[in-house]
């Protein structure tokens, strides 16, 4: 699957809404620097749900990374871009 960064972030936004729709207004303005916990308010459960949904969406595994390694949307997009190569 070949996707550019913008497409990856758009898919991530869809997943964020599914994982936690309380902050739908914030999700519209998601950028690389958006912090998953501080800005989007993801907790450990919604973060886990988000990661599982992203694995399914992009057909990847977050096997060599911990939740603490992925702090921002940009971190997640970087990881996904690398996995899709």
C-alpha positions, 0 to 999 in steps of 0.5 A, a space after each residue: 500500500 503506497 500512501 503519502 503523508 497527508 493520506 496517512 494523517 487523514 486516515 489517522 484522523 478517522 481512527 482518532 474519531 473512532 477511538 475517542 469522539 469526545 474531541 472531534 473539533 480538535 481532530 479536525 485540526 490535527 497536525 504532525 505536532 499534535 500530542 496524542 495525550 496532551 492535545 487529543 486526550 487519549 488515555 491508555 485504553 483509547 491509545 491501545 484501541 487507536 494502535 490496534 485500529 491503525 495496525 488493521 488500517 495500514 496492515 502493519 504491526 507496532 511490534 518494535 515500539 512502545 506507547 511512550 515512543 509515539 508522543 505526537 501524530 507526527 511520530 505515528 505518521 513517521 512510524 507508519 511511513 517507515 513500515 509501509 516502505 
